[in-house]
């Protein structure tokens, strides 16, 4: 198998061509793609028209499905979410603040897979931030200090009833299902060791990280805001431009991402699945 692979700066993000993802993939091909995904963290495949069933088959090549709370799935396909924004919609784009998908779960997804259906002619990029390089850019003493800390994660900001209303949720075309269960919290290390690569990543995000265990809230907020700013510095970011029928897959254990706007007046539709992950350590 010969693939065309074009990696971006620092190897963060890679374009892959020469493969039909709508077909069944053998074990060797899946293993090769997994290695590329682990190496580049964000991989994408242009020109991949896919049905729901084909997207599901591709997803399960990499593991069991993860769980998607608070958002209703596509009819008859419980593991596919439709990321949709209508031309006249006034609310900010879904996922428009920096986050790692479902980091408030006990075992957040290992991978997120997003397949583009309708892409506007302007705007709508997704920014990805490299948690490995963000951690490695810190001083050794800061690395050591952060490795002793545990972060508190919660879905309350976007998905509690109060957060849903405050964020203009009623204006969205997406089928959000707010719940009081979003007030629950989960603790994960501030510095996460990747279970497959062994590399360490800075793993906190603006949407779901709400505190530091054992630290007064005002101190935690000051530290977290500094880390949020550091993790999303320009030198750690890859700006991804979408095309219709493009499939993009990223490692949720070492990256965070942020959806961009700039396409008011245009329809944008993508379909998303997640692959089950591990308890962070």
C-alpha positions in Angstrom: 0.0 0.0 0.0 1.4 3.4 -1.0 -0.1 6.4 0.6 0.5 10.1 -0.2 1.4 11.7 3.2 2.0 15.4 3.6 2.8 16.4 7.2 2.5 19.9 8.6 5.0 21.8 10.7 6.5 19.9 13.6 4.6 16.8 12.2 1.4 18.0 13.9 -1.3 17.2 11.4 -1.0 15.2 8.1 -2.9 15.0 4.9 -3.3 11.4 3.6 -4.3 10.3 0.1 -4.4 7.1 -1.8 -7.0 5.1 0.3 -10.7 4.6 0.0 -12.1 4.7 3.5 -15.6 3.7 2.4 -14.3 0.2 1.7 -13.4 -2.5 4.3 -9.9 -2.0 5.6 -7.6 -5.0 6.4 -5.7 -5.2 9.7 -2.4 -4.1 8.1 -4.0 -1.0 6.7 -5.7 -0.2 10.0 -2.4 -0.7 11.8 -0.6 1.7 9.4 -3.3 4.3 9.9 -3.2 4.0 13.6 0.6 4.5 13.6 0.1 7.7 11.4 -2.6 8.9 13.8 -0.4 8.4 16.8 2.5 10.1 15.1 0.7 13.2 13.7 -2.2 13.4 16.2 -4.5 14.9 13.5 -4.9 13.1 10.2 -7.2 13.9 7.4 -8.3 12.3 4.1 -9.8 14.5 1.3 -12.3 13.1 -1.2 -14.0 10.4 1.0 -17.8 10.3 0.3 -19.2 8.0 3.0 -22.6 6.7 4.1 -23.6 6.4 7.8 -22.8 2.7 7.7 -19.4 3.3 6.1 -18.5 5.9 8.7 -19.5 3.5 11.5 -17.4 0.7 10.0 -14.4 3.0 9.8 -14.8 4.1 13.4 -15.0 0.6 14.8 -11.7 -0.2 13.1 -10.1 1.7 15.9 -12.1 0.4 18.9 -15.5 0.5 20.5 -17.7 3.5 20.3 -17.3 6.2 23.0 -20.4 7.6 24.7 -21.9 11.0 23.5 -24.0 12.6 26.3 -26.1 15.8 26.0 -26.5 15.7 22.2 -29.2 13.7 20.4 -27.7 11.4 17.6 -28.8 11.0 14.1 -32.0 9.0 13.7 -31.4 5.2 13.7 -27.6 5.8 14.2 -27.0 6.2 17.9 -23.3 6.7 17.6 -23.3 9.5 15.0 -23.9 13.2 15.9 -24.7 15.8 13.3 -22.8 19.0 13.8 -25.1 21.4 12.0 -25.4 25.2 11.8 -28.1 26.7 9.6 -27.5 29.8 7.4 -29.7 32.1 9.6 -28.4 30.7 13.0 -27.3 33.4 15.4 -25.6 31.3 18.1 -21.9 30.8 18.1 -20.7 27.6 16.3 -20.9 24.4 18.3 -17.5 23.8 19.9 -16.4 27.4 19.5 -14.2 27.4 22.7 -11.1 25.3 23.2 -11.8 21.8 24.5 -10.9 18.2 24.5 -14.0 16.2 23.7 -15.9 15.0 26.8 -13.0 15.5 29.1 -15.5 15.4 32.0 -16.0 11.7 31.5 -14.3 9.0 33.5 -12.7 7.7 30.3 -12.9 10.4 27.6 -12.7 9.3 23.9 -9.4 8.3 22.5 -10.3 9.6 19.0 -12.8 11.9 17.5 -13.7 11.3 13.8 -15.5 14.1 11.8 -16.8 13.7 8.3 -17.7 16.8 6.3 -21.0 16.8 4.4 -21.7 20.5 3.6 -18.8 23.0 3.9 -19.3 26.8 3.5 -17.2 28.6 0.9 -15.7 30.8 3.7 -14.8 30.4 7.3 -15.5 27.3 9.4 -11.9 26.2 10.0 -11.1 24.0 13.1 -8.0 24.9 15.1 -6.0 22.1 16.8 -3.5 22.6 19.6 -0.6 20.2 20.3 -0.6 19.3 24.0 2.8 17.5 23.7 4.7 20.6 22.6 2.8 22.8 25.0 4.0 20.7 27.9 7.5 20.3 26.5 7.8 24.1 26.2 7.3 24.6 29.9 10.3 24.9 32.2 11.5 21.7 33.9 10.4 23.0 37.3 6.9 23.9 36.0 6.6 20.5 34.4 7.4 18.8 37.7 5.0 21.0 39.7 2.1 20.5 37.2 2.7 16.7 37.2 1.6 16.7 40.9 -1.7 18.4 40.3 -5.1 17.0 39.6 -7.7 19.0 37.6 -11.5 19.0 38.1 -13.6 18.7 34.9 -17.3 19.3 34.5 -19.9 19.7 31.7 -21.8 22.3 33.6 -20.8 25.3 31.5 -22.3 24.2 28.2 -24.7 21.4 29.2 -26.3 22.2 32.6 -29.8 23.8 32.1 -28.4 27.1 33.3 -25.3 26.9 31.1 -27.4 25.9 28.1 -29.6 28.9 28.4 -26.7 31.3 29.1 -24.9 30.1 26.0 -27.8 30.7 23.7 -28.6 27.0 23.4 -32.2 27.6 22.4 -31.0 29.4 19.3 -29.1 26.3 18.0 -30.3 23.9 15.3 -28.3 21.1 17.0 -30.3 18.9 19.2 -28.7 19.6 22.6 -30.2 17.9 25.6 -29.2 19.8 28.8 -29.3 17.9 32.1 -28.6 18.4 35.8 -26.1 15.5 35.5 -23.8 18.0 33.8 -23.1 19.5 37.2 -21.1 16.4 38.2 -17.4 16.6 38.3 -14.5 14.2 37.4 -10.8 14.5 38.3 -8.0 13.9 35.8 -4.2 14.7 36.0 -3.2 18.1 34.7 -0.4 16.4 32.8 -1.6 13.3 31.0 0.7 10.4 29.9 -0.4 9.0 26.6 -1.2 5.3 27.0 0.2 4.4 23.6 3.1 6.8 22.9 4.2 7.4 26.5 4.6 11.1 25.8 3.2 13.6 28.3 0.7 16.3 27.3 -0.7 19.4 29.0 -4.4 18.3 29.3 -6.6 21.1 30.6 -9.1 23.1 28.5 -11.3 26.2 28.9 -14.7 24.5 28.5 -14.5 21.6 30.8 -11.7 22.2 33.3 -13.2 24.1 36.2 -10.7 23.8 39.1 -7.7 22.2 40.7 -8.1 19.7 43.5 -7.2 21.1 46.9 -6.5 24.6 45.5 -8.6 27.7 46.4 -10.8 28.6 43.4 -9.2 32.0 42.8 -5.7 30.4 42.7 -6.9 27.6 40.5 -8.5 30.0 38.1 -5.3 32.1 37.8 -3.2 29.0 37.2 -5.6 27.5 34.7 -6.0 30.7 32.8 -2.2 30.9 32.4 -2.2 27.2 31.2 -5.1 27.8 28.8 -3.3 30.7 27.2 0.0 28.8 27.1 -1.6 25.6 25.5 -3.1 27.6 22.7 -0.2 29.8 21.7 0.1 30.2 17.9 3.2 28.0 17.7 1.3 24.9 19.0 -1.7 25.4 16.6 -2.6 23.9 13.3 -5.5 25.5 11.4 -7.5 22.9 9.5 -9.4 23.9 6.4 -12.3 21.6 5.5 -13.6 20.3 2.2 -16.8 18.5 1.5 -16.3 14.7 1.9 -13.1 15.1 4.0 -12.7 12.8 7.0 -10.6 14.1 9.8 -9.5 12.0 12.9 -7.7 13.4 15.9 -6.1 12.1 19.1 -8.3 13.5 21.9 -5.7 12.4 24.5 -3.0 14.8 23.4 -4.9 17.6 21.6 -7.6 20.2 22.1 -9.6 22.0 19.4 -11.8 25.0 18.7 -14.4 25.5 15.9 -14.2 28.8 14.0 -17.0 30.9 12.7 -16.9 33.3 9.8 -19.6 31.6 7.6 -22.8 33.3 8.6 -25.4 32.9 5.9 -24.1 29.5 4.9 -25.1 26.0 5.9 -22.4 23.8 7.5 -23.0 20.0 8.3 -20.6 17.4 9.5 -21.1 14.0 11.1 -19.1 12.9 14.2 -18.3 9.7 15.9 -16.0 9.0 18.9 -13.8 6.0 19.8 -13.8 4.8 23.4 -10.8 5.8 25.5 -9.0 5.1 28.7 -9.0 6.6 32.2 -6.3 9.3 32.0 -3.2 8.9 34.1 
